[in-house]
Amino acid sequence: MIDDLPVWIPILMAASAVFAAVMFVWASAASGAGARKVVAIAVISAVILTVQGPLAYSGYYLTTNSIPPRFLSAAPPSVLIMIALVLFLLPKGNSPLKILTLLHTVRIPVEIVLWQLFIYGYVPKIMTFESINLDILSGLTAPLAAWIGFRGGRVRRSFLIIWNLAALILLFNIVWHAVFSVPTPFQRYGFNQPNLGVLYFPFIWLPAFIVPAVFAAHVWSLRELLVREK
């Protein structure tokens, strides 16, 4: 853990990860996937969190000069797992779009955490809303998108597709700059203040679980919206 941070910052990070997990499992249950599949998704989410947490706590990810970078064992496997859950376990045609949209409110506390990590010197400014990371807009607009997108019992398909695609672009922007700000042989940004914060516990849960869950929620929503009749 990072010892010189106020305690509320890691607590907010941990709470964000739990929130993302709960919302994803809730969406799975609301999709009519069946009890066994919902339990499987809950267990897989818990396993990701309980495996990645101790790894980061042990300092495993703080070795940054290895090839391939150890950091790559955090996010890519989780992304593949979460996408596989969406594609192979969750049914089509009954996606809980409103819950999936509201899941993105997790991006508000995440951006607050990144901002604080920048202030304390653990991530570069480029990863915050003080610079070019505008991902907080996805979180702030998620409740509005849920209200507009489902107002009056109608699903406003075109609006929700545009919102999901815009939010995906913002997600890709921060992920790109975060990955290439880690002090690995492939670093491109943040040389004066590199991205070290997410290599510590509990902040590893951001790339290892929250980002994959957010990305999977977008994929799940778009899969439903793109095949839904107008």
Long-range contacts (C-beta under 8 A, 24 or more apart in sequence): 1-57, 1-200, 1-201, 1-202, 2-120, 2-122, 2-197, 2-200, 2-203, 4-120, 5-116, 5-117, 5-120, 6-116, 9-113, 9-116, 9-117, 10-201, 10-202, 10-203, 12-109, 12-112, 12-113, 13-109, 13-110, 13-113, 13-202, 13-203, 13-205, 13-206, 14-202, 14-205, 15-109, 16-106, 16-109, 16-110, 16-113, 16-205, 16-206, 16-210, 17-49, 17-202, 17-205, 17-206, 17-209, 17-210, 19-106, 19-109, 20-103, 20-106, 20-209, 20-210, 20-213, 20-214, 21-45, 21-46, 21-49, 21-209, 21-213, 23-99, 23-102, 23-103, 23-106, 23-213, 24-82, 24-103, 24-213, 24-216, 24-217, 26-96, 26-99, 27-95, 27-96, 27-99, 27-100, 27-103, 27-217, 27-220, 28-85, 28-89, 28-90, 30-96, 30-99, 31-90, 31-91, 31-94, 31-95, 31-96, 32-91, 32-94, 33-89, 33-90, 33-91, 37-89, 37-90, 40-89, 41-85, 41-89, 44-81, 44-85, 45-209, 45-213, 48-78, 48-81, 48-208, 48-209, 49-205, 49-208, 49-209, 52-78, 52-204, 52-205, 52-208, 52-209, 53-201, 53-202, 53-204, 53-205, 54-201, 55-204, 56-199, 56-200, 56-201, 56-202, 56-203, 56-204, 57-201, 61-199, 61-200, 61-204, 62-196, 62-199, 62-200, 64-182, 64-183, 64-184, 64-199, 65-184, 65-185, 67-185, 69-182, 69-184, 69-185, 69-186, 71-179, 71-182, 71-184, 71-199, 71-207, 74-204, 74-207, 74-208, 75-179, 75-207, 75-208, 75-211, 75-212, 78-207, 78-208, 78-209, 78-212, 79-211, 79-212, 79-215, 79-216, 81-212, 82-212, 82-213, 82-215, 82-216, 83-212, 83-215, 83-216, 83-219, 85-216, 86-216, 86-219, 86-220, 86-223, 90-220, 92-223, 92-224, 92-227, 93-224, 93-227, 95-220, 95-221, 95-223, 95-224, 97-149, 97-150, 97-155, 97-160, 97-221, 97-224, 97-225, 98-146, 98-149, 98-150, 100-217, 100-220, 100-221, 101-142, 101-145, 101-146, 101-149, 101-160, 101-163, 101-221, 102-142, 102-143, 102-146, 103-142, 103-213, 103-214, 103-217, 104-138, 104-139, 104-142, 104-167, 104-214, 104-217, 105-139, 105-142, 105-143, 106-139, 106-210, 106-213, 106-214, 107-135, 107-136, 107-138, 107-139, 107-142, 107-214, 108-136, 108-139, 108-140, 110-135, 110-139, 110-206, 110-210, 111-135, 111-136, 111-139, 113-203, 113-206, 114-197, 117-197, 117-198, 117-203, 118-193, 121-193, 122-193, 122-195, 122-196, 122-197, 122-200, 123-178, 123-181, 123-190, 123-193, 123-194, 123-195, 123-196, 123-197, 123-198, 124-177, 124-181, 124-189, 124-190, 124-192, 124-193, 124-194, 124-195, 125-193, 126-177, 126-181, 126-189, 126-190, 127-174, 127-177, 127-178, 127-181, 127-190, 127-195, 132-173, 132-177, 133-173, 133-174, 133-177, 134-170, 134-173, 135-170, 135-171, 135-173, 135-174, 137-170, 138-166, 138-167, 138-170, 138-171, 141-167, 155-225, 155-228, 157-225, 157-228, 157-230, 158-230, 160-221, 160-225, 161-222, 161-225, 161-226, 164-218, 164-221, 164-222, 164-225, 165-222, 167-218, 168-215, 168-218, 171-211, 171-214, 171-215, 171-218, 175-207, 175-211, 178-207
